[in-house]
Amino acid sequence: MRVPEEADRDFTASCFIVEDGKVLFLKHSKLGKWLPPGGHIEEDETPDEAALRETLEETGWKVRIRDDFIPDTSYESVSEDLPRPFNVNIHPISDDHLHCDFQFLAEPIEKQDASHGHEHDGLEWFTIEEIEEIETPENARVAALKALELAGDQ
């Protein structure tokens, strides 16, 4: 897919939360499809901060990015390397608008109240077999399968 030069692009971030061989998706109210929690990166956020914030708001799950994606580098308190997404995907939202999504592999820490639970029609944990059957964009399906493989939770 070539990105049209005139297309608007927004940067987004999402979490593929994996536990016990399952990945957590939410049923997007407007699209009627299963998607990972996530959303737009705010002006003063890094992609990982946005992914964690959006996940908590939408699902109520406080999560952490898996250790194998968190670098252990800082440079004399002048700079530091950020947690790495396991995948970065660009996809069309409309003919002239795209989302560039930073996708992080995460694991749940604790369940809290979801402040933005009204943005979806439910949460569900899916196995590999179930992911193959649900209504979700192909890029989300492939990323979910990759997340399960990387987590070793197959």
Backbone as JSON, one array per atom type, in Angstrom:
{
  "sequence": "MRVPEEADRDFTASCFIVEDGKVLFLKHSKLGKWLPPGGHIEEDETPDEAALRETLEETGWKVRIRDDFIPDTSYESVSEDLPRPFNVNIHPISDDHLHCDFQFLAEPIEKQDASHGHEHDGLEWFTIEEIEEIETPENARVAALKALELAGDQ",
  "N": [[0.85, -1.17, 0.0], [0.66, 2.09, -0.93], [1.14, 5.25, 0.52], [-0.92, 7.92, -0.01], [0.27, 11.12, -0.96], [-1.21, 13.39, -0.28], [-2.8, 12.58, 1.79], [-4.13, 12.78, 5.1], [-2.52, 12.07, 8.19], [-2.71, 10.41, 11.26], [-1.18, 9.71, 14.38], [-1.32, 6.82, 16.27], [-1.68, 4.55, 19.07], [-1.59, 1.27, 20.4], [-2.41, -1.55, 22.53], [-1.63, -4.92, 22.6], [-2.8, -7.13, 24.58], [-1.74, -9.87, 26.32], [-2.41, -12.95, 27.87], [-2.24, -16.09, 29.39], [-2.38, -17.55, 26.94], [-4.25, -16.13, 25.48], [-5.63, -13.22, 23.86], [-6.67, -9.88, 24.48], [-9.44, -8.25, 23.19], [-11.57, -5.52, 22.18], [-14.98, -4.79, 21.4], [-15.57, -2.64, 18.95], [-17.69, 0.08, 19.03], [-18.69, 1.78, 16.92], [-17.64, 0.64, 14.56], [-18.28, -2.02, 14.78], [-16.52, -4.13, 14.97], [-13.97, -6.35, 16.26], [-11.26, -5.12, 18.07], [-7.92, -4.22, 19.19], [-7.36, -2.49, 22.31], [-6.81, 1.03, 22.16], [-5.68, 4.23, 20.82], [-5.55, 7.69, 19.78], [-2.4, 9.39, 19.89], [-1.6, 11.77, 22.19], [-0.58, 15.26, 22.22], [1.53, 15.73, 24.11], [2.56, 13.2, 24.7], [4.36, 10.1, 24.65], [4.48, 7.31, 22.35], [4.26, 4.84, 23.82], [3.24, 5.72, 26.28], [0.74, 6.7, 25.49], [-0.48, 4.32, 24.56], [-0.68, 2.81, 26.94], [-2.31, 4.54, 28.48], [-4.67, 4.76, 26.91], [-5.47, 2.08, 26.9], [-6.05, 1.61, 29.63], [-8.13, 3.5, 29.99], [-10.11, 2.55, 28.19], [-10.48, -0.18, 28.77], [-10.16, -0.63, 31.48], [-8.11, -2.12, 32.4], [-5.05, -2.04, 33.93], [-1.95, -2.16, 32.52], [1.29, -3.48, 31.61], [4.08, -2.96, 29.51], [5.68, -5.63, 27.92], [8.73, -6.97, 29.26], [10.79, -7.7, 27.43], [10.64, -5.79, 25.49], [11.39, -3.43, 26.51], [13.89, -1.22, 26.62], [17.01, -1.03, 28.34], [18.31, 1.41, 28.66], [19.69, 4.56, 29.24], [20.94, 7.8, 28.8], [23.02, 9.28, 30.56], [21.06, 10.77, 31.92], [20.21, 12.49, 29.97], [18.94, 11.61, 27.71], [16.77, 8.89, 26.72], [16.06, 5.54, 25.65], [12.98, 4.53, 24.3], [10.27, 2.23, 25.16], [9.85, -0.42, 22.83], [7.64, -0.83, 20.1], [6.09, -3.9, 19.04], [5.21, -4.02, 16.57], [4.48, -1.84, 13.84], [1.93, -0.26, 12.2], [0.31, 0.99, 9.3], [-2.8, 2.14, 8.27], [-5.79, 2.67, 6.33], [-8.34, 4.95, 7.32], [-10.21, 6.38, 6.07], [-10.63, 7.39, 2.62], [-8.81, 9.51, 2.44], [-7.5, 9.67, 4.84], [-5.32, 8.38, 7.24], [-4.19, 6.06, 9.77], [-1.31, 5.71, 11.67], [-0.19, 3.23, 13.51], [1.3, 2.42, 16.55], [2.11, -0.55, 17.9], [1.99, -2.3, 20.87], [3.23, -4.96, 22.9], [1.71, -6.26, 25.66], [1.05, -7.03, 29.15], [-1.44, -7.88, 31.58], [-1.85, -6.1, 34.69], [-3.54, -5.17, 36.81], [-7.1, -5.02, 37.34], [-9.24, -2.3, 36.89], [-11.69, 0.36, 37.12], [-13.15, 1.23, 34.01], [-12.84, 4.24, 32.44], [-13.7, 5.02, 29.95], [-15.42, 3.09, 29.0], [-17.78, 3.2, 27.63], [-17.17, 3.48, 24.99], [-17.04, 1.14, 23.65], [-18.52, -2.11, 22.92], [-18.11, -4.18, 24.71], [-15.68, -6.47, 26.13], [-13.4, -9.1, 25.37], [-11.53, -12.11, 25.8], [-9.49, -13.84, 23.52], [-8.58, -16.92, 22.0], [-6.05, -18.38, 19.83], [-7.42, -19.89, 17.87], [-9.98, -18.78, 18.04], [-9.47, -16.14, 17.3], [-9.09, -16.41, 14.6], [-11.67, -16.63, 13.73], [-13.21, -14.36, 14.39], [-14.75, -11.15, 13.66], [-12.62, -8.94, 12.52], [-10.22, -6.5, 11.45], [-7.83, -7.58, 8.99], [-5.15, -6.84, 9.48], [-5.15, -6.46, 12.26], [-5.76, -9.02, 13.12], [-3.49, -10.5, 12.24], [-1.49, -9.17, 13.72], [-2.34, -9.78, 16.33], [-1.97, -12.57, 16.38], [0.78, -12.64, 16.03], [1.55, -11.33, 18.39], [0.73, -13.2, 20.33], [2.46, -15.29, 19.64], [5.01, -14.09, 20.12], [4.8, -13.64, 22.85], [4.88, -16.16, 23.77], [2.7, -17.51, 24.63], [1.07, -19.45, 23.43]],
  "CA": [[0.0, 0.0, 0.0], [1.39, 3.36, -0.97], [0.42, 6.3, 1.23], [-1.08, 9.1, -0.86], [0.94, 12.29, -0.4], [-2.17, 14.36, 0.24], [-3.58, 11.99, 2.89], [-3.85, 13.15, 6.49], [-2.06, 10.93, 8.99], [-2.7, 10.55, 12.71], [-0.41, 8.69, 15.06], [-2.09, 6.14, 17.3], [-0.94, 3.5, 19.78], [-2.48, 0.24, 20.93], [-1.81, -2.65, 23.29], [-2.09, -6.29, 22.44], [-2.64, -7.66, 25.93], [-1.72, -11.33, 26.23], [-2.33, -13.69, 29.13], [-2.73, -17.48, 29.35], [-2.69, -17.99, 25.58], [-5.37, -15.37, 24.92], [-5.4, -11.79, 23.65], [-7.87, -9.11, 24.81], [-9.97, -7.31, 22.19], [-12.84, -4.88, 22.51], [-15.88, -4.67, 20.24], [-15.68, -1.22, 18.63], [-19.11, 0.42, 18.88], [-19.02, 2.35, 15.6], [-17.25, -0.24, 13.46], [-18.83, -3.36, 14.97], [-15.45, -5.11, 14.82], [-13.09, -6.56, 17.41], [-9.99, -4.41, 17.92], [-7.18, -4.05, 20.44], [-7.54, -1.15, 22.87], [-5.83, 2.01, 21.72], [-6.23, 5.48, 20.32], [-4.64, 8.75, 19.34], [-1.31, 9.86, 20.74], [-1.79, 13.19, 22.5], [0.57, 16.11, 21.9], [2.63, 15.63, 25.07], [2.74, 11.8, 25.06], [5.12, 9.18, 23.81], [3.58, 6.24, 21.92], [4.0, 3.87, 24.88], [2.34, 6.35, 27.28], [-0.6, 6.73, 24.9], [-1.01, 2.96, 24.53], [-1.05, 2.44, 28.31], [-3.44, 5.38, 28.89], [-5.87, 4.36, 26.16], [-5.87, 0.75, 27.36], [-6.7, 1.77, 30.93], [-9.4, 4.21, 29.81], [-11.1, 1.76, 27.46], [-10.73, -1.54, 29.3], [-10.02, -0.72, 32.93], [-6.93, -2.93, 32.71], [-3.72, -1.44, 34.03], [-1.05, -3.13, 31.91], [2.68, -3.06, 31.43], [4.71, -3.47, 28.29], [6.53, -6.79, 28.24], [10.13, -6.62, 29.53], [11.68, -7.86, 26.29], [10.5, -4.64, 24.61], [11.78, -2.24, 27.26], [15.35, -1.12, 26.66], [17.55, -0.66, 29.63], [19.3, 2.41, 28.3], [19.51, 6.0, 29.35], [22.21, 8.41, 28.46], [23.39, 10.29, 31.55], [19.87, 11.58, 32.19], [20.0, 13.45, 28.89], [17.95, 10.99, 26.84], [16.59, 7.46, 26.98], [15.36, 4.8, 24.6], [11.61, 4.22, 24.68], [9.82, 0.87, 24.87], [9.68, -0.66, 21.4], [6.46, -1.58, 19.65], [6.44, -5.13, 18.34], [4.76, -3.83, 15.2], [3.95, -0.53, 13.49], [1.05, -0.52, 11.06], [-0.44, 2.12, 8.77], [-4.01, 1.64, 7.63], [-6.73, 3.75, 6.0], [-9.58, 5.15, 8.05], [-11.04, 6.78, 4.93], [-9.79, 7.52, 1.41], [-7.77, 10.52, 2.58], [-7.06, 9.74, 6.24], [-4.69, 7.13, 7.68], [-3.65, 5.94, 11.12], [-0.05, 5.01, 11.86], [-0.41, 2.67, 14.84], [2.41, 1.79, 17.26], [1.47, -1.67, 18.6], [2.83, -2.78, 21.97], [2.89, -6.22, 23.54], [1.53, -5.94, 27.08], [0.44, -8.02, 30.03], [-2.26, -7.2, 32.59], [-1.37, -5.99, 36.07], [-4.73, -5.2, 37.67], [-8.35, -4.54, 36.76], [-9.81, -1.12, 37.52], [-12.85, 0.84, 36.37], [-12.85, 1.83, 32.71], [-13.48, 5.56, 32.33], [-14.24, 5.18, 28.61], [-16.04, 1.82, 28.62], [-18.9, 3.47, 26.73], [-16.67, 3.54, 23.62], [-17.08, -0.18, 23.03], [-19.65, -2.95, 23.28], [-17.67, -5.34, 25.46], [-14.32, -6.99, 26.06], [-13.34, -10.55, 25.39], [-10.23, -12.74, 25.58], [-9.6, -14.77, 22.4], [-7.5, -17.86, 21.7], [-5.62, -18.37, 18.43], [-8.5, -20.42, 17.04], [-11.08, -17.81, 18.03], [-9.05, -14.96, 16.54], [-9.29, -16.73, 13.19], [-13.1, -16.63, 13.42], [-13.91, -13.13, 14.74], [-14.74, -10.06, 12.69], [-11.57, -7.99, 12.85], [-9.39, -6.25, 10.26], [-6.76, -8.58, 8.83], [-3.92, -6.39, 10.14], [-5.29, -6.71, 13.7], [-5.68, -10.49, 13.3], [-2.09, -10.9, 12.1], [-0.75, -8.63, 14.87], [-2.72, -10.55, 17.52], [-1.3, -13.86, 16.29], [2.2, -12.36, 16.28], [1.67, -11.03, 19.82], [0.67, -14.48, 21.06], [3.71, -16.01, 19.37], [6.1, -13.42, 20.83], [4.6, -13.8, 24.29], [5.07, -17.57, 24.12], [1.47, -17.93, 25.28], [0.22, -20.1, 22.43]],
  "C": [[0.89, 1.23, 0.0], [0.52, 4.4, -0.28], [0.3, 7.51, 0.31], [-0.46, 10.33, -0.19], [-0.02, 13.26, 0.25], [-2.99, 13.83, 1.42], [-3.14, 12.54, 4.24], [-3.43, 11.88, 7.24], [-2.15, 11.3, 10.46], [-1.85, 9.42, 13.28], [-1.24, 8.14, 16.22], [-1.2, 5.08, 17.96], [-1.95, 2.53, 20.37], [-1.68, -0.8, 21.7], [-2.46, -3.96, 22.9], [-1.77, -6.96, 23.76], [-2.78, -9.18, 25.87], [-1.59, -11.92, 27.62], [-2.93, -15.08, 28.91], [-3.18, -17.91, 27.95], [-3.86, -17.27, 24.93], [-4.96, -13.91, 24.79], [-6.73, -11.07, 23.87], [-8.22, -8.15, 23.68], [-11.24, -6.67, 22.74], [-13.67, -4.78, 21.23], [-16.15, -3.19, 20.01], [-17.13, -0.88, 18.3], [-19.46, 0.89, 17.47], [-18.74, 1.38, 14.46], [-17.87, -1.64, 13.56], [-17.81, -4.47, 14.8], [-14.64, -5.21, 16.11], [-11.73, -5.93, 17.12], [-9.23, -4.42, 19.24], [-7.49, -2.67, 21.0], [-6.44, -0.22, 22.4], [-6.49, 3.27, 21.23], [-5.14, 6.46, 19.97], [-3.59, 9.1, 20.38], [-1.51, 11.36, 20.93], [-0.48, 13.94, 22.29], [1.76, 15.9, 22.83], [2.89, 14.19, 25.52], [3.72, 11.12, 24.13], [4.15, 8.07, 23.39], [3.26, 5.23, 23.03], [3.07, 4.44, 25.95], [0.9, 6.37, 26.76], [-1.24, 5.34, 24.91], [-1.48, 2.53, 25.92], [-2.27, 3.23, 28.78], [-4.73, 4.93, 28.21], [-6.38, 3.0, 26.63], [-6.59, 0.85, 28.69], [-8.06, 2.43, 30.78], [-10.47, 3.31, 29.21], [-11.46, 0.44, 28.12], [-10.77, -1.61, 30.82], [-8.82, -1.57, 33.34], [-5.7, -2.04, 32.78], [-2.77, -2.52, 33.52], [0.37, -2.6, 31.91], [3.19, -3.69, 30.16], [5.68, -4.56, 28.68], [7.99, -6.38, 28.31], [11.03, -6.71, 28.31], [11.57, -6.73, 25.28], [10.85, -3.32, 25.3], [13.3, -2.19, 27.32], [15.83, -0.66, 28.02], [18.67, 0.36, 29.4], [18.81, 3.81, 28.63], [20.9, 6.58, 29.19], [22.47, 9.6, 29.37], [22.27, 11.28, 31.81], [19.61, 12.64, 31.14], [18.95, 12.92, 27.91], [17.8, 9.53, 27.25], [15.87, 6.83, 25.8], [13.98, 4.41, 25.14], [11.3, 2.74, 24.48], [9.51, 0.74, 23.38], [8.33, -1.32, 21.11], [6.91, -2.87, 18.98], [6.02, -5.04, 16.87], [4.31, -2.38, 15.04], [3.18, -0.72, 12.2], [0.42, 0.79, 10.61], [-1.63, 1.57, 8.0], [-4.98, 2.79, 7.38], [-7.94, 3.75, 6.93], [-10.65, 5.61, 7.05], [-10.09, 6.95, 3.75], [-8.63, 8.49, 1.6], [-7.28, 10.69, 4.01], [-6.53, 8.38, 6.68], [-4.29, 7.22, 9.15], [-2.34, 5.15, 11.06], [-0.04, 4.54, 13.3], [0.84, 1.98, 15.37], [1.78, 0.71, 18.15], [2.43, -2.3, 19.6], [2.3, -4.1, 22.5], [2.86, -5.98, 25.04], [0.94, -7.12, 27.83], [-0.32, -7.3, 31.13], [-1.6, -7.19, 33.96], [-2.55, -6.06, 37.02], [-5.92, -4.59, 36.95], [-8.87, -3.38, 37.59], [-11.09, -0.75, 36.75], [-12.4, 1.48, 35.07], [-13.59, 3.16, 32.6], [-14.13, 5.77, 30.96], [-14.87, 3.88, 28.1], [-17.2, 2.0, 27.67], [-18.47, 3.49, 25.25], [-16.68, 2.18, 22.93], [-18.26, -0.98, 23.56], [-19.2, -4.24, 23.96], [-16.23, -5.73, 25.18], [-14.37, -8.5, 26.05], [-11.91, -11.01, 25.12], [-10.42, -13.81, 24.51], [-8.36, -15.64, 22.28], [-7.11, -17.71, 20.23], [-6.76, -18.82, 17.51], [-9.65, -19.42, 16.95], [-10.73, -16.55, 17.25], [-9.27, -15.18, 15.05], [-10.75, -16.58, 12.77], [-13.8, -15.29, 13.64], [-13.84, -12.1, 13.62], [-13.78, -8.99, 13.17], [-10.79, -7.69, 11.58], [-8.23, -7.24, 10.2], [-5.47, -8.14, 9.51], [-3.98, -6.61, 11.64], [-5.19, -8.2, 14.0], [-4.22, -10.96, 13.26], [-1.26, -10.4, 13.28], [-1.07, -9.41, 16.14], [-2.02, -11.92, 17.52], [0.2, -13.7, 16.55], [2.45, -12.08, 17.76], [1.64, -12.31, 20.65], [1.95, -15.29, 20.86], [4.87, -15.41, 20.15], [6.01, -13.61, 22.34], [4.86, -15.24, 24.73], [3.86, -18.15, 24.81], [0.52, -18.63, 24.31], [-0.41, -21.35, 22.98]]
}
